[in-house]
Amino acid sequence: MTHENQSQWFAAHTSSCQEKRVGLHLSSREIEYFLPLARKPRRWKNGLKGVVEQPLFPGYVFVKIRRGEKTRVLDLPGVLSIVGTSREPIPLPDGEIEILREGIELLNAAPYPFLNVGERARIVRGPLEGMTGIAVRKKSGLRFVLSLDAIMKSISLEIDAGDLELIGVNDSSSSDVAGNC
């Protein structure tokens, strides 16, 4: 099977705050997509409390399509581009997107600013085992930052220090999903 005929994961760049709307359009056209959301408690000025869902990777929705189907996504309202070069979209690592899809719901994840510095670590146990990122402290707990370099977006996750192992900066076995939240 050639890459042209094989479905792969790509990052669709969306207009600001249009990720959920794009997801609805993708769903109605039966295009497989992944839009990881963070649930965050919110209190409004009138005193009401609630929970809002915000995209973990603001401005992006992940779509699983064949390269030849990119116009099906680009034609949707709210989609600006598919991440890649000027000539062709660049697929995301299948395994990493699948790990995120399966494990992200089990962790308290939140968007985090994209970083390129810090001590790198690898998750050795749990739903995101094998992912690499950067360990950071937040209040009294430990957070682990995962970054998707292709879209320059990061998220932070609550994680137990025992589930991490430090890795060297030049460790060639680290994955393309780096952590920096």
Backbone as CSV, one residue per row, in Angstrom:
resi,resn,N_x,N_y,N_z,CA_x,CA_y,CA_z,C_x,C_y,C_z
1,MET,0.857,-1.186,0.000,0.000,0.000,0.000,0.894,1.238,0.000
2,THR,0.689,2.150,-0.928,1.504,3.355,-0.997,1.010,4.387,0.007
3,HIS,1.873,5.376,0.304,1.483,6.435,1.227,0.278,7.210,0.701
4,GLU,0.145,7.300,-0.617,-0.971,8.037,-1.220,-2.304,7.386,-0.868
5,ASN,-2.338,6.057,-0.754,-3.583,5.340,-0.492,-3.780,4.980,0.974
6,GLN,-2.778,5.197,1.800,-2.840,4.834,3.213,-3.298,6.041,4.037
7,SER,-4.275,5.824,4.908,-4.713,6.898,5.796,-3.628,7.170,6.825
8,GLN,-3.353,8.444,7.044,-2.357,8.878,8.017,-2.927,10.040,8.815
9,TRP,-2.317,10.312,9.968,-2.730,11.434,10.801,-2.020,12.698,10.340
10,PHE,-2.797,13.777,10.222,-2.273,15.094,9.881,-2.871,16.104,10.849
11,ALA,-2.194,17.227,11.013,-2.703,18.308,11.853,-3.345,19.361,10.958
12,ALA,-4.629,19.597,11.159,-5.339,20.636,10.426,-5.328,21.902,11.281
13,HIS,-4.771,22.978,10.741,-4.729,24.260,11.440,-6.067,24.957,11.235
14,THR,-6.683,25.399,12.326,-8.015,25.995,12.250,-7.980,27.479,12.600
15,SER,-9.040,28.162,12.246,-9.221,29.546,12.700,-9.350,29.527,14.218
16,SER,-9.070,30.647,14.838,-9.134,30.765,16.290,-10.505,30.365,16.824
17,CYS,-10.521,29.509,17.812,-11.731,29.054,18.513,-12.716,28.299,17.614
18,GLN,-12.244,27.706,16.544,-13.121,26.988,15.619,-12.894,25.481,15.633
19,GLU,-12.095,24.982,16.574,-11.754,23.565,16.594,-12.988,22.668,16.720
20,LYS,-13.897,22.982,17.635,-15.092,22.149,17.832,-15.998,22.214,16.606
21,ARG,-16.128,23.394,16.022,-16.957,23.548,14.817,-16.384,22.717,13.673
22,VAL,-15.050,22.760,13.516,-14.397,21.954,12.482,-14.643,20.471,12.762
23,GLY,-14.571,20.078,14.033,-14.850,18.693,14.404,-16.247,18.255,13.989
24,LEU,-17.229,19.129,14.161,-18.600,18.808,13.737,-18.677,18.623,12.227
25,HIS,-17.999,19.493,11.467,-17.979,19.359,10.010,-17.292,18.054,9.586
26,LEU,-16.182,17.727,10.246,-15.470,16.485,9.931,-16.367,15.283,10.203
27,SER,-17.045,15.315,11.333,-17.937,14.221,11.697,-19.063,14.059,10.677
28,SER,-19.654,15.168,10.252,-20.758,15.085,9.294,-20.294,14.568,7.932
29,ARG,-19.021,14.750,7.618,-18.471,14.227,6.357,-17.807,12.866,6.546
30,GLU,-17.969,12.293,7.742,-17.425,10.971,8.077,-15.915,10.890,7.867
31,ILE,-15.223,11.945,8.315,-13.758,11.979,8.296,-13.300,11.756,9.731
32,GLU,-12.444,10.753,9.934,-11.962,10.453,11.277,-11.109,11.610,11.779
33,TYR,-11.376,12.027,13.030,-10.603,13.121,13.602,-10.396,12.890,15.091
34,PHE,-9.482,13.660,15.655,-9.172,13.597,17.080,-9.001,15.028,17.573
35,LEU,-9.838,15.417,18.527,-9.772,16.740,19.130,-9.717,16.567,20.641
36,PRO,-8.493,16.451,21.199,-8.388,16.274,22.655,-8.812,17.553,23.377
37,LEU,-9.660,17.383,24.389,-10.180,18.516,25.142,-9.780,18.432,26.606
38,ALA,-9.596,19.601,27.223,-9.336,19.696,28.655,-10.590,20.251,29.318
39,ARG,-11.001,19.638,30.404,-12.150,20.132,31.158,-11.625,21.009,32.290
40,LYS,-12.186,22.212,32.372,-11.685,23.175,33.339,-12.865,23.810,34.077
41,PRO,-12.833,23.803,35.420,-13.919,24.453,36.159,-13.896,25.962,35.896
42,ARG,-15.073,26.549,35.843,-15.143,27.982,35.555,-16.232,28.593,36.422
43,ARG,-15.981,29.813,36.853,-16.983,30.563,37.613,-17.214,31.871,36.872
44,TRP,-18.479,32.117,36.522,-18.823,33.323,35.795,-19.103,34.467,36.759
45,LYS,-19.156,35.676,36.236,-19.368,36.880,37.049,-20.673,36.841,37.823
46,ASN,-21.680,36.159,37.275,-22.978,36.089,37.957,-23.005,35.036,39.070
47,GLY,-21.853,34.401,39.339,-21.746,33.435,40.422,-21.996,31.994,40.025
48,LEU,-22.491,31.767,38.814,-22.733,30.399,38.368,-21.412,29.678,38.129
49,LYS,-21.426,28.388,38.429,-20.240,27.564,38.211,-20.541,26.534,37.134
50,GLY,-19.511,26.132,36.444,-19.669,25.115,35.424,-18.322,24.587,34.991
51,VAL,-18.352,23.739,33.996,-17.123,23.168,33.439,-17.095,23.506,31.960
52,VAL,-15.967,24.028,31.499,-15.812,24.319,30.076,-14.781,23.361,29.497
53,GLU,-14.986,23.010,28.247,-14.029,22.155,27.544,-13.267,23.009,26.550
54,GLN,-11.943,22.973,26.660,-11.090,23.731,25.758,-10.120,22.779,25.073
55,PRO,-9.790,23.041,23.807,-8.840,22.176,23.093,-7.470,22.156,23.781
56,LEU,-6.886,20.973,23.886,-5.540,20.862,24.448,-4.498,21.466,23.510
57,PHE,-4.765,21.427,22.217,-3.870,22.003,21.221,-4.650,23.080,20.469
58,PRO,-4.770,24.281,21.053,-5.584,25.329,20.430,-5.157,25.597,18.985
59,GLY,-6.156,25.673,18.113,-5.893,25.971,16.706,-5.631,24.744,15.847
60,TYR,-5.786,23.535,16.412,-5.488,22.322,15.653,-6.496,21.219,15.932
61,VAL,-6.812,20.479,14.882,-7.605,19.257,14.952,-6.810,18.219,14.163
62,PHE,-6.698,17.019,14.698,-5.962,15.958,14.019,-6.940,15.168,13.150
63,VAL,-6.572,14.941,11.892,-7.438,14.226,10.957,-6.693,13.023,10.390
64,LYS,-7.428,11.933,10.181,-6.835,10.734,9.593,-7.396,10.591,8.184
65,ILE,-6.566,10.908,7.206,-6.981,10.908,5.808,-5.851,10.373,4.939
66,ARG,-6.186,10.082,3.685,-5.160,9.794,2.692,-4.687,11.133,2.137
67,ARG,-3.441,11.190,1.707,-2.893,12.453,1.184,-3.793,13.074,0.116
68,GLY,-4.356,12.243,-0.736,-5.197,12.733,-1.817,-6.521,13.331,-1.355
69,GLU,-6.857,13.139,-0.077,-8.126,13.642,0.453,-7.990,14.987,1.152
70,LYS,-6.813,15.610,1.057,-6.603,16.839,1.828,-7.590,17.945,1.465
71,THR,-8.062,17.977,0.231,-9.021,19.023,-0.141,-10.357,18.834,0.566
72,ARG,-10.708,17.589,0.920,-11.943,17.351,1.692,-11.881,18.078,3.031
73,VAL,-10.678,18.194,3.597,-10.502,18.881,4.874,-10.330,20.386,4.637
74,LEU,-9.520,20.751,3.660,-9.250,22.169,3.392,-10.499,22.938,2.970
75,ASP,-11.482,22.260,2.410,-12.719,22.908,1.975,-13.684,23.203,3.127
76,LEU,-13.401,22.685,4.304,-14.307,22.882,5.437,-14.200,24.297,5.995
77,PRO,-15.322,24.886,6.402,-15.261,26.197,7.051,-14.431,26.114,8.328
78,GLY,-13.544,27.058,8.529,-12.716,27.108,9.728,-11.355,26.458,9.587
79,VAL,-11.117,25.701,8.519,-9.812,25.070,8.315,-8.949,26.010,7.472
80,LEU,-7.764,26.350,8.002,-6.855,27.253,7.302,-5.844,26.511,6.445
81,SER,-5.318,25.403,6.976,-4.295,24.647,6.255,-4.096,23.304,6.921
82,ILE,-3.304,22.473,6.270,-2.829,21.231,6.876,-1.333,21.416,7.052
83,VAL,-0.846,21.142,8.250,0.554,21.392,8.572,1.463,20.586,7.651
84,GLY,2.451,21.256,7.098,3.408,20.618,6.197,4.225,21.654,5.469
85,THR,4.821,21.228,4.388,5.584,22.151,3.555,4.624,22.796,2.562
86,SER,5.123,23.710,1.769,4.262,24.357,0.777,3.787,23.365,-0.281
87,ARG,4.506,22.267,-0.428,4.159,21.268,-1.448,3.228,20.172,-0.952
88,GLU,3.440,19.729,0.278,2.634,18.606,0.760,2.523,18.606,2.275
89,PRO,1.426,18.040,2.781,1.268,17.935,4.230,2.241,16.912,4.809
90,ILE,2.620,17.107,6.046,3.533,16.188,6.723,2.722,15.343,7.708
91,PRO,2.751,14.004,7.547,1.993,13.148,8.471,2.619,13.139,9.860
92,LEU,1.778,12.961,10.853,2.220,12.832,12.239,2.457,11.357,12.530
93,PRO,3.338,11.042,13.479,3.576,9.637,13.815,2.300,8.951,14.314
94,ASP,1.863,7.919,13.588,0.646,7.175,13.920,0.634,6.703,15.369
95,GLY,1.723,6.096,15.792,1.784,5.522,17.136,1.578,6.553,18.224
96,GLU,2.136,7.744,18.048,2.019,8.772,19.076,0.603,9.321,19.160
97,ILE,-0.049,9.501,18.024,-1.439,9.970,18.049,-2.325,8.915,18.701
98,GLU,-2.086,7.632,18.393,-2.888,6.566,18.993,-2.667,6.501,20.502
99,ILE,-1.421,6.675,20.957,-1.155,6.683,22.406,-1.904,7.836,23.057
100,LEU,-1.858,9.013,22.447,-2.589,10.168,22.986,-4.090,9.893,23.027
101,ARG,-4.627,9.320,21.958,-6.073,9.039,21.899,-6.497,8.099,23.020
102,GLU,-5.679,7.093,23.280,-6.038,6.091,24.284,-5.770,6.552,25.706
103,GLY,-4.741,7.380,25.911,-4.322,7.695,27.272,-4.687,9.062,27.808
104,ILE,-5.012,10.004,26.959,-5.197,11.384,27.403,-6.379,11.543,28.354
105,GLU,-7.426,10.757,28.180,-8.613,10.860,29.038,-8.318,10.425,30.474
106,LEU,-7.284,9.612,30.656,-6.981,9.084,31.976,-6.145,10.038,32.818
107,LEU,-5.686,11.135,32.226,-4.814,12.062,32.926,-5.431,13.453,32.968
108,ASN,-5.014,14.244,33.929,-5.475,15.621,34.035,-4.562,16.488,33.163
109,ALA,-4.919,16.640,31.887,-4.084,17.377,30.940,-4.582,18.803,30.790
110,ALA,-3.655,19.713,30.472,-3.988,21.120,30.255,-3.048,21.689,29.209
111,PRO,-3.511,22.678,28.425,-2.598,23.318,27.465,-1.418,23.944,28.205
112,TYR,-0.290,24.052,27.536,0.914,24.595,28.151,1.744,25.284,27.077
113,PRO,2.420,26.382,27.400,3.231,27.064,26.381,4.320,26.146,25.824
114,PHE,4.570,26.232,24.517,5.586,25.407,23.867,6.970,25.851,24.321
115,LEU,7.803,24.905,24.734,9.160,25.195,25.195,10.162,24.334,24.445
116,ASN,11.414,24.747,24.438,12.480,23.949,23.837,13.610,23.682,24.812
117,VAL,13.415,23.910,26.087,14.487,23.734,27.062,13.999,22.894,28.230
118,GLY,14.924,22.370,29.032,14.568,21.634,30.236,15.074,20.205,30.196
119,GLU,14.920,19.519,31.320,15.354,18.127,31.403,14.323,17.213,30.758
120,ARG,14.786,16.414,29.836,13.898,15.499,29.115,13.716,14.210,29.910
121,ALA,12.527,13.669,29.803,12.204,12.422,30.489,11.297,11.592,29.591
122,ARG,11.234,10.306,29.902,10.378,9.378,29.165,9.415,8.750,30.163
123,ILE,8.158,8.616,29.774,7.174,7.938,30.613,7.421,6.437,30.479
124,VAL,7.619,5.766,31.610,7.952,4.340,31.588,6.784,3.446,32.003
125,ARG,5.711,4.028,32.545,4.534,3.268,32.940,3.294,4.115,32.701
126,GLY,2.183,3.456,32.491,0.913,4.156,32.383,0.424,4.277,30.948
127,PRO,-0.679,5.000,30.759,-1.316,5.057,29.443,-0.489,5.755,28.372
128,LEU,0.476,6.584,28.739,1.302,7.286,27.748,2.741,6.749,27.725
129,GLU,2.914,5.505,28.136,4.237,4.885,28.179,4.963,5.043,26.843
130,GLY,6.226,5.466,26.926,7.049,5.630,25.733,7.126,7.057,25.233
131,MET,6.201,7.911,25.641,6.222,9.303,25.203,7.349,10.036,25.940
132,THR,7.957,10.980,25.264,9.013,11.762,25.889,8.559,13.202,26.044
133,GLY,9.149,13.872,27.005,8.777,15.255,27.273,9.694,15.854,28.311
134,ILE,9.202,16.884,28.981,9.990,17.592,29.985,9.211,17.602,31.294
135,ALA,9.900,17.264,32.373,9.288,17.274,33.690,9.415,18.680,34.280
136,VAL,8.298,19.196,34.802,8.298,20.513,35.437,7.515,20.417,36.738
137,ARG,7.776,21.311,37.665,7.037,21.364,38.925,5.945,22.411,38.821
138,LYS,4.796,22.108,39.406,3.711,23.078,39.485,3.085,22.911,40.855
139,LYS,3.135,23.966,41.655,2.690,23.936,43.040,3.437,22.811,43.744
140,SER,2.726,21.882,44.353,3.409,20.813,45.085,3.537,19.535,44.267
141,GLY,2.980,19.512,43.042,2.989,18.289,42.252,3.976,18.329,41.101
142,LEU,4.013,17.236,40.386,4.877,17.117,39.217,3.996,17.109,37.977
143,ARG,4.380,17.899,37.008,3.689,17.941,35.721,4.678,17.477,34.668
144,PHE,4.166,16.894,33.627,4.988,16.410,32.521,4.477,17.111,31.271
145,VAL,5.387,17.716,30.535,5.009,18.496,29.363,5.304,17.706,28.096
146,LEU,4.257,17.506,27.277,4.395,16.867,25.972,4.240,17.944,24.913
147,SER,5.112,17.941,23.922,5.009,18.909,22.831,4.912,18.174,21.501
148,LEU,4.055,18.684,20.645,3.989,18.204,19.270,4.770,19.230,18.456
149,ASP,5.997,18.884,18.113,6.885,19.822,17.432,6.317,20.309,16.106
150,ALA,5.626,19.450,15.368,5.124,19.814,14.047,4.160,20.995,14.105
151,ILE,3.399,21.113,15.209,2.437,22.211,15.315,2.838,23.217,16.391
152,MET,3.975,22.990,17.020,4.496,23.877,18.060,3.451,24.142,19.152
153,LYS,2.861,23.057,19.661,1.890,23.122,20.748,2.289,22.117,21.807
154,SER,1.975,22.440,23.057,2.316,21.583,24.177,1.132,21.436,25.116
155,ILE,1.158,20.352,25.891,0.191,20.150,26.965,0.969,19.700,28.191
156,SER,0.391,19.917,29.383,1.012,19.407,30.597,0.074,18.405,31.237
157,LEU,0.655,17.392,31.861,-0.105,16.305,32.464,0.354,16.111,33.898
158,GLU,-0.561,15.724,34.774,-0.164,15.310,36.111,0.444,13.930,35.989
159,ILE,1.568,13.723,36.628,2.224,12.418,36.514,3.010,12.124,37.781
160,ASP,3.116,10.870,38.118,3.895,10.443,39.272,5.358,10.377,38.869
161,ALA,6.241,10.911,39.706,7.670,10.924,39.395,8.210,9.522,39.163
162,GLY,7.633,8.527,39.800,8.074,7.147,39.627,7.773,6.585,38.250
163,ASP,6.931,7.263,37.501,6.588,6.815,36.155,7.476,7.440,35.089
164,LEU,8.491,8.196,35.518,9.402,8.869,34.583,10.821,8.370,34.745
165,GLU,11.583,8.399,33.632,13.019,8.183,33.697,13.671,9.317,32.916
166,LEU,14.739,9.878,33.466,15.448,10.939,32.767,16.162,10.369,31.555
167,ILE,16.188,11.137,30.473,16.919,10.734,29.274,17.831,11.876,28.876
168,GLY,18.888,11.543,28.153,19.832,12.563,27.702,19.241,13.420,26.606
169,VAL,19.761,14.629,26.454,19.297,15.566,25.436,19.474,14.978,24.047
170,ASN,20.555,14.207,23.835,20.843,13.653,22.515,20.418,12.196,22.385
171,ASP,19.523,11.732,23.241,19.056,10.348,23.185,18.296,10.130,21.885
172,SER,18.826,9.312,21.013,18.228,9.100,19.686,16.963,8.266,19.750
173,SER,16.695,7.623,20.879,15.484,6.799,20.962,14.271,7.610,21.380
174,SER,14.438,8.898,21.636,13.280,9.696,22.047,12.343,9.893,20.866
175,SER,11.066,10.050,21.182,10.071,10.157,20.121,9.994,11.583,19.609
176,ASP,9.284,11.749,18.493,9.104,13.061,17.916,8.167,13.930,18.719
177,VAL,7.386,13.329,19.596,6.533,14.134,20.480,7.374,14.462,21.685
178,ALA,7.820,15.697,21.756,8.654,16.134,22.869,7.765,16.819,23.872
179,GLY,8.178,16.866,25.126,7.357,17.492,26.123,7.900,18.812,26.579
180,ASN,7.089,19.846,26.520,7.480,21.170,26.989,6.260,21.976,27.351
181,CYS,5.641,21.762,28.433,4.498,22.614,28.735,4.806,23.540,29.841
